[in-house]
């Protein structure tokens, strides 16, 4: 009987530690910004491979937002709408690029900060973008070129 009580105690301890660890991990997986007000910004890309709704938006490797919408425009461009905290000031001449986390990693949206003193506001569109690079296409060109 005494052994069963010890086993139950150990089991409950492990379960509670695992639950606490899981909750802490879940809370850290969000953005690194305050949960206050946010703004939506748009950009058009010729190629948006690897980006989906919910993909990360980063500045200098720090997650500051996420992708809200992605659709095809009338002129066959991929329009992406991102959401970032309104407390983060993004200069008007900033560039939006789709970059890869690594050779086999996923892709995310990177904001390359400009130098203007005026900042983007809600609903504004990035003027300069850099679409995703298709690694398979590059390897195919390299392998089969003469």
VMD Tcl script that draws the C-alpha trace (Angstrom):
set ca {
  {0.00 0.00 0.00}
  {2.86 2.35 0.86}
  {4.48 1.79 -2.55}
  {1.27 2.79 -4.38}
  {1.09 6.08 -2.46}
  {4.70 6.88 -3.46}
  {3.95 5.99 -7.09}
  {0.87 8.21 -7.12}
  {2.84 11.09 -5.57}
  {5.66 10.74 -8.12}
  {3.15 10.53 -10.99}
  {1.27 13.63 -9.87}
  {4.55 15.52 -9.39}
  {5.71 14.67 -12.91}
  {2.31 15.60 -14.34}
  {2.25 18.98 -12.58}
  {5.84 19.81 -13.58}
  {5.07 18.89 -17.20}
  {1.93 21.05 -17.16}
  {3.79 24.05 -15.72}
  {6.58 23.63 -18.28}
  {4.04 23.38 -21.13}
  {2.18 26.50 -20.03}
  {5.42 28.46 -19.71}
  {6.54 27.31 -23.16}
  {3.17 28.28 -24.64}
  {3.33 31.76 -23.10}
  {6.83 32.34 -24.46}
  {5.89 31.27 -27.99}
  {3.98 34.52 -28.64}
  {5.41 37.76 -29.91}
  {7.98 39.74 -27.98}
  {5.82 42.86 -28.12}
  {3.13 44.23 -25.89}
  {-0.40 43.09 -26.60}
  {-1.63 46.64 -27.10}
  {-2.89 48.20 -30.31}
  {-1.54 47.11 -33.67}
  {-1.42 48.40 -37.23}
  {-1.88 46.58 -40.51}
  {0.56 47.10 -43.36}
  {0.45 45.68 -46.90}
  {2.95 44.66 -49.55}
  {2.81 43.13 -53.04}
  {5.23 40.37 -54.03}
  {5.96 38.68 -57.34}
  {6.55 35.45 -55.39}
  {5.47 34.58 -51.86}
  {6.36 30.88 -51.66}
  {6.56 29.57 -48.10}
  {4.54 32.37 -46.48}
  {1.14 31.55 -45.04}
  {-1.33 33.26 -42.72}
  {0.28 33.22 -39.27}
  {3.88 33.31 -40.54}
  {6.26 35.40 -38.43}
  {7.21 39.00 -39.17}
  {10.64 39.91 -37.81}
  {13.03 42.83 -37.48}
  {16.67 41.88 -36.86}
  {15.57 38.33 -36.03}
  {13.06 39.40 -33.37}
  {9.41 38.48 -33.93}
  {7.31 41.65 -33.94}
  {4.14 40.49 -35.68}
  {2.52 38.01 -38.03}
  {0.92 37.63 -41.45}
  {-2.85 38.29 -41.36}
  {-3.92 37.76 -44.98}
  {-2.53 36.59 -48.29}
  {-4.34 36.79 -51.63}
  {-3.85 37.34 -55.36}
  {-4.36 40.87 -56.69}
  {-5.89 41.86 -60.04}
  {-2.40 42.26 -61.55}
  {-1.33 38.73 -60.43}
  {0.79 39.76 -57.48}
  {0.64 38.18 -54.03}
  {-0.63 40.77 -51.55}
  {0.35 40.12 -47.96}
  {-1.13 41.99 -45.02}
  {0.93 41.98 -41.83}
  {0.12 43.09 -38.31}
  {2.68 44.76 -36.03}
  {2.38 46.63 -32.73}
  {1.67 50.33 -33.19}
  {4.46 51.06 -30.71}
  {7.04 49.86 -33.27}
  {7.80 52.74 -35.61}
  {8.69 51.63 -39.15}
  {10.21 54.27 -41.46}
  {8.37 54.87 -44.77}
  {11.34 53.74 -46.88}
  {11.62 50.31 -45.21}
  {11.68 47.15 -47.32}
  {9.70 43.95 -46.81}
  {11.46 40.71 -47.80}
  {10.64 37.02 -47.64}
  {13.66 35.20 -46.24}
  {14.48 31.64 -45.25}
  {15.32 30.52 -41.72}
  {17.98 28.22 -43.12}
  {18.69 25.86 -46.00}
  {15.84 23.55 -45.07}
  {14.01 25.82 -42.63}
  {10.76 27.68 -43.02}
  {10.33 31.20 -44.34}
  {9.29 34.40 -42.64}
  {8.77 38.07 -43.49}
  {11.68 40.36 -42.62}
  {11.33 44.14 -42.34}
  {14.54 45.86 -43.40}
  {14.43 49.23 -41.69}
  {14.91 52.37 -43.76}
  {16.26 55.75 -42.70}
  {13.36 58.18 -43.25}
  {12.10 60.17 -40.31}
  {8.42 59.70 -41.24}
  {6.82 56.43 -40.15}
  {4.27 54.08 -41.71}
  {0.67 54.27 -40.54}
  {-2.24 51.84 -40.47}
  {-3.22 50.57 -43.95}
  {-0.08 51.85 -45.66}
  {1.68 49.80 -48.36}
  {5.41 49.03 -48.58}
  {6.88 50.47 -51.79}
  {9.85 48.12 -51.96}
  {9.64 44.33 -51.59}
  {11.84 41.32 -52.24}
  {10.03 38.07 -53.03}
  {11.02 34.59 -51.96}
  {13.83 32.74 -53.67}
  {13.01 29.26 -54.96}
  {15.97 27.07 -53.95}
  {14.88 24.17 -56.18}
  {14.80 26.45 -59.22}
  {18.30 27.79 -58.44}
  {19.71 24.27 -58.00}
  {18.08 23.18 -61.27}
  {19.60 26.12 -63.15}
  {23.01 25.39 -61.67}
  {22.86 21.63 -62.28}
  {21.59 21.79 -65.85}
  {23.36 24.87 -67.15}
  {26.07 24.49 -69.75}
}
mol new
graphics top color blue
foreach p $ca { graphics top sphere $p radius 0.5 }
foreach p [lrange $ca 0 end-1] q [lrange $ca 1 end] { graphics top cylinder $p $q radius 0.2 }
display resetview
